[in-house]
Amino acid sequence: MMFVIEEVKDENQKKAVVAEVLKDLPEWFGIPESTQAYIEGTTTLQVWIAYQESDLTRFVSLSYSSEDCAEIDCLGVKKLIKVEKLGANCLLL
């Protein structure tokens, strides 16, 4: 199974892809205000996404405390991918 991984730099695209994934996960991101805060917060973070064929499957947003240290701010994997037990591979981004 091949994935395409790319960094998203455009602020509007960051919000769109994060919103698409998080809205697929209401069990974990079911409070609209909190979900919106994650979506809006991505504009200042580094965001990486993965596609399988042409379908967006996951994202990870990173914040940096220094040049050498990043923290995962938010990570989301669409339900279909979780069923396939591929979510753990998200950290390979």
NUBA-571941 format. One record per residue (C-alpha): residue in three letters; residue number from 1; x, y, z. Coordinates in steps of 0.25 Angstrom, whole numbers, plus 5000, padded with zeros to 4 digits. Layout:
N
<atom res="ALA" n="NUM" c1="X" c2="Y" c3="Z"/>
...
% end
This chain:
93
<atom res="MET" n="1" c1="5000" c2="5000" c3="5000"/>
<atom res="MET" n="2" c1="5006" c2="5013" c3="4995"/>
<atom res="PHE" n="3" c1="5005" c2="5026" c3="5002"/>
<atom res="VAL" n="4" c1="5008" c2="5040" c3="4997"/>
<atom res="ILE" n="5" c1="5013" c2="5049" c3="5009"/>
<atom res="GLU" n="6" c1="5014" c2="5064" c3="5007"/>
<atom res="GLU" n="7" c1="5015" c2="5077" c3="5015"/>
<atom res="VAL" n="8" c1="5004" c2="5087" c3="5015"/>
<atom res="LYS" n="9" c1="5009" c2="5101" c3="5015"/>
<atom res="ASP" n="10" c1="4996" c2="5109" c3="5011"/>
<atom res="GLU" n="11" c1="4988" c2="5113" c3="5023"/>
<atom res="ASN" n="12" c1="4974" c2="5111" c3="5017"/>
<atom res="GLN" n="13" c1="4979" c2="5097" c3="5012"/>
<atom res="LYS" n="14" c1="4984" c2="5093" c3="5026"/>
<atom res="LYS" n="15" c1="4970" c2="5097" c3="5032"/>
<atom res="ALA" n="16" c1="4963" c2="5089" c3="5021"/>
<atom res="VAL" n="17" c1="4970" c2="5076" c3="5022"/>
<atom res="VAL" n="18" c1="4971" c2="5076" c3="5037"/>
<atom res="ALA" n="19" c1="4956" c2="5079" c3="5037"/>
<atom res="GLU" n="20" c1="4953" c2="5068" c3="5028"/>
<atom res="VAL" n="21" c1="4960" c2="5058" c3="5036"/>
<atom res="LEU" n="22" c1="4955" c2="5063" c3="5050"/>
<atom res="LYS" n="23" c1="4941" c2="5063" c3="5045"/>
<atom res="ASP" n="24" c1="4942" c2="5048" c3="5042"/>
<atom res="LEU" n="25" c1="4945" c2="5046" c3="5057"/>
<atom res="PRO" n="26" c1="4934" c2="5051" c3="5065"/>
<atom res="GLU" n="27" c1="4936" c2="5041" c3="5076"/>
<atom res="TRP" n="28" c1="4950" c2="5048" c3="5079"/>
<atom res="PHE" n="29" c1="4947" c2="5062" c3="5074"/>
<atom res="GLY" n="30" c1="4932" c2="5063" c3="5077"/>
<atom res="ILE" n="31" c1="4932" c2="5077" c3="5084"/>
<atom res="PRO" n="32" c1="4931" c2="5087" c3="5072"/>
<atom res="GLU" n="33" c1="4938" c2="5098" c3="5079"/>
<atom res="SER" n="34" c1="4950" c2="5090" c3="5083"/>
<atom res="THR" n="35" c1="4951" c2="5084" c3="5069"/>
<atom res="GLN" n="36" c1="4950" c2="5098" c3="5063"/>
<atom res="ALA" n="37" c1="4962" c2="5102" c3="5072"/>
<atom res="TYR" n="38" c1="4970" c2="5090" c3="5066"/>
<atom res="ILE" n="39" c1="4967" c2="5094" c3="5052"/>
<atom res="GLU" n="40" c1="4970" c2="5109" c3="5054"/>
<atom res="GLY" n="41" c1="4982" c2="5106" c3="5062"/>
<atom res="THR" n="42" c1="4989" c2="5098" c3="5050"/>
<atom res="THR" n="43" c1="4991" c2="5111" c3="5043"/>
<atom res="THR" n="44" c1="5004" c2="5114" c3="5051"/>
<atom res="LEU" n="45" c1="5008" c2="5100" c3="5051"/>
<atom res="GLN" n="46" c1="5016" c2="5090" c3="5042"/>
<atom res="VAL" n="47" c1="5005" c2="5081" c3="5036"/>
<atom res="TRP" n="48" c1="5008" c2="5068" c3="5029"/>
<atom res="ILE" n="49" c1="4998" c2="5060" c3="5021"/>
<atom res="ALA" n="50" c1="4997" c2="5046" c3="5015"/>
<atom res="TYR" n="51" c1="4989" c2="5041" c3="5003"/>
<atom res="GLN" n="52" c1="4986" c2="5027" c3="4999"/>
<atom res="GLU" n="53" c1="4983" c2="5028" c3="4984"/>
<atom res="SER" n="54" c1="4976" c2="5041" c3="4984"/>
<atom res="ASP" n="55" c1="4969" c2="5040" c3="4997"/>
<atom res="LEU" n="56" c1="4974" c2="5048" c3="5009"/>
<atom res="THR" n="57" c1="4976" c2="5038" c3="5020"/>
<atom res="ARG" n="58" c1="4983" c2="5045" c3="5032"/>
<atom res="PHE" n="59" c1="4990" c2="5057" c3="5037"/>
<atom res="VAL" n="60" c1="5000" c2="5062" c3="5048"/>
<atom res="SER" n="61" c1="5002" c2="5076" c3="5052"/>
<atom res="LEU" n="62" c1="5015" c2="5079" c3="5059"/>
<atom res="SER" n="63" c1="5020" c2="5091" c3="5068"/>
<atom res="TYR" n="64" c1="5035" c2="5094" c3="5070"/>
<atom res="SER" n="65" c1="5041" c2="5098" c3="5083"/>
<atom res="SER" n="66" c1="5055" c2="5099" c3="5076"/>
<atom res="GLU" n="67" c1="5061" c2="5095" c3="5063"/>
<atom res="ASP" n="68" c1="5064" c2="5081" c3="5068"/>
<atom res="CYS" n="69" c1="5051" c2="5078" c3="5076"/>
<atom res="ALA" n="70" c1="5037" c2="5077" c3="5071"/>
<atom res="GLU" n="71" c1="5024" c2="5073" c3="5078"/>
<atom res="ILE" n="72" c1="5012" c2="5066" c3="5072"/>
<atom res="ASP" n="73" c1="5001" c2="5076" c3="5074"/>
<atom res="CYS" n="74" c1="4990" c2="5068" c3="5068"/>
<atom res="LEU" n="75" c1="4989" c2="5055" c3="5060"/>
<atom res="GLY" n="76" c1="4977" c2="5049" c3="5052"/>
<atom res="VAL" n="77" c1="4975" c2="5037" c3="5044"/>
<atom res="LYS" n="78" c1="4961" c2="5035" c3="5037"/>
<atom res="LYS" n="79" c1="4953" c2="5024" c3="5042"/>
<atom res="LEU" n="80" c1="4954" c2="5015" c3="5030"/>
<atom res="ILE" n="81" c1="4969" c2="5015" c3="5032"/>
<atom res="LYS" n="82" c1="4968" c2="5012" c3="5047"/>
<atom res="VAL" n="83" c1="4959" c2="4999" c3="5043"/>
<atom res="GLU" n="84" c1="4971" c2="4995" c3="5034"/>
<atom res="LYS" n="85" c1="4980" c2="4997" c3="5047"/>
<atom res="LEU" n="86" c1="4989" c2="5006" c3="5039"/>
<atom res="GLY" n="87" c1="4988" c2="5018" c3="5049"/>
<atom res="ALA" n="88" c1="5001" c2="5015" c3="5056"/>
<atom res="ASN" n="89" c1="5008" c2="5017" c3="5043"/>
<atom res="CYS" n="90" c1="5004" c2="5032" c3="5044"/>
<atom res="LEU" n="91" c1="5016" c2="5034" c3="5053"/>
<atom res="LEU" n="92" c1="5025" c2="5030" c3="5041"/>
<atom res="LEU" n="93" c1="5022" c2="5043" c3="5035"/>
% end
